[in-house]
Amino acid sequence: MIPSVLPTYSRLPLSFVSGEGSWLVEADGRRFLDMGAGIAVNALGHAAPELVAALTAQAAKLWHVSNLYTIPEQQQLADKLVELTFADTVFFTNSGTEAAELAIKMARKYHDEAGAPRAQIVALQGAFHGRSTGAIAMAGGDKMVKGFGPLMPGFVHVPFGEDEALLAAVTEDTAAVIVEPIQGEGGIRAIPDATLKALRARCDKVGALLIFDEVQCGMGRTGRLFAHEHAGVTPDIMMSAKGIGGGFPLGAVLATEEAAQGMKAGTHGSTYGGNPLGCAVGLKVTGIVSDPAFLAEVNRKAGLLRQSLEGLVASHPAIFETVRGTGLMIGLKCRVAPADLVAAAQAEGLLTVPAADNVVRLLPALNIPDEDIAEAVARLDRAACALAQKPAESA
Ligand SMILES: Cc1ncc(COP(=O)(O)O)c(C=O)c1O
C-alpha cells in the first residue's frame, strides 16, 4: 500500500522534535550534531533567537495580504538586497525552484522585449536548479527527467569543466547561460574564477544574459555574501533561496534593470511570494549575514574546519580522497560510497549530506561554535575508523 506521504524521498529513520544552534534532538532523546543545516538552509542554526523573535513579532501583527497590496517588509528586504548587490530589482518566491522558473522567463522575455526573441539557455551537466518541469529540463540530468517528457525545449547542456565547449556553446542564438558558481548537488564543484570571467565576457559579446544560481552557495555560505563576489564578476540575473529564509520558505530572483526590462505588470506573480512572514525573517537573516564582521567570522570558522579536515583526510587515505569547497560549503570526496560515510557519521551522532561525484557535504550553520566544529571532526574521525574496520561492506 502506498504510504500516506507520497514516497518520493529515501528518508533516514530519524524524526527530530527540536533543535538549538547546531544540534537536533531526535524523538527518542538522542542529540545529533547537524553539519547539514537542512541542506544549507538553517544559516543561523536551529531556533536562532533573532529569527524566532522576527517571525513571532510578525506573526502577531500580520501574516498575509497578497501582492494586490504593497508589503512593507517585502519592500525593505528588496531595498536591502539592492543596496548589497549588483541588482536593481528583486522578485520574491517561496523556493529555489520558483526562482529558476522566473530566471528562465525573465531571460526569454528580455530578448522578446528587445524585438529579437531568443529561447536557448545554456546550462552545465551535473547542475541542479530544482524539480519543476522547467528546472529539470534546464539541468537535464537523466535521473531527474526520465519519464517526465516531453520536456520544455531550448536547453543546451555542456559537460562541467570543459571551458572551450562552454564558451563555444554561447552564441548569438543564446538567451542566457546559467551556472551555479559552486555546484552543490553536483558535488561541491567550483567553477574557476577565470571561467566565470570568460563567461561574462562571452555573454557580453553575443548579447546573452548571465544567470547565477546561488540558491545553495549564496547568503554568506562561502564567506562572501554571494559566491560570485570571489570572482569579481556579476550576473544579470541571480537566484537565491535556502539560507535567505534561515529555514522559513523564501526565495528571490535578483536582476539588473536591463535584464528585468520585460517583466511588466501581469507577466509574473505568486500568491505567497514575498509575504510578510517570509520577508520579516529574510530581512533579519540578510541583516546579520551581510555584516562584514559576521562574514569575517564565517571565514575564520571555515579556516578552522578546513585545516582539521585536511588532517582527517590525510589520516584516512582509504576513506577520503580530498577536501574541497569554499567557506562553509565543503565537500569530502570519498573513496567509499558516500552513503556509507553518511551512515557511519550518523551512528556517531553526526549529520552530513551526500552529493554526486562521490562526495559527502558539510554545510553547517554559518555561526557554528568553534567547539562544535572540533566535535564534528572528532565524530567524523570515529566514523572513518569504524568504516575502515569494515572494508568489505563498503566496497
Ligand atoms: C543550486 C540549487 N538551485 C535550486 C535548488 C532548488 O531549490 P528548492 O529546493 O528550494 O526549490 C536547489 C536545491 O537544492 C539548489 O541547490
PDBQT file of the ligand as one rigid body, heavy atoms in Angstrom, charges set to zero:
ROOT
HETATM    1  C1  LIG A 401      21.617  25.288  -6.668  1.00  0.00    +0.000 C 
HETATM    2  C2  LIG A 401      20.175  24.983  -6.414  1.00  0.00    +0.000 A 
HETATM    3  N1  LIG A 401      19.233  25.540  -7.191  1.00  0.00    +0.000 NA
HETATM    4  C3  LIG A 401      17.929  25.322  -6.977  1.00  0.00    +0.000 A 
HETATM    5  C4  LIG A 401      17.504  24.484  -5.981  1.00  0.00    +0.000 A 
HETATM    6  C5  LIG A 401      16.034  24.238  -5.771  1.00  0.00    +0.000 C 
HETATM    7  O1  LIG A 401      15.628  24.866  -4.602  1.00  0.00    +0.000 OA
HETATM    8  P1  LIG A 401      14.280  24.409  -3.843  1.00  0.00    +0.000 P 
HETATM    9  O2  LIG A 401      14.504  23.023  -3.374  1.00  0.00    +0.000 OA
HETATM   10  O3  LIG A 401      14.129  25.430  -2.756  1.00  0.00    +0.000 OA
HETATM   11  O4  LIG A 401      13.171  24.501  -4.828  1.00  0.00    +0.000 OA
HETATM   12  C6  LIG A 401      18.445  23.878  -5.141  1.00  0.00    +0.000 A 
HETATM   13  C7  LIG A 401      18.024  22.944  -4.068  1.00  0.00    +0.000 C 
HETATM   14  O5  LIG A 401      18.771  22.129  -3.609  1.00  0.00    +0.000 OA
HETATM   15  C8  LIG A 401      19.821  24.113  -5.367  1.00  0.00    +0.000 A 
HETATM   16  O6  LIG A 401      20.755  23.547  -4.596  1.00  0.00    +0.000 OA
ENDROOT
TORSDOF 0
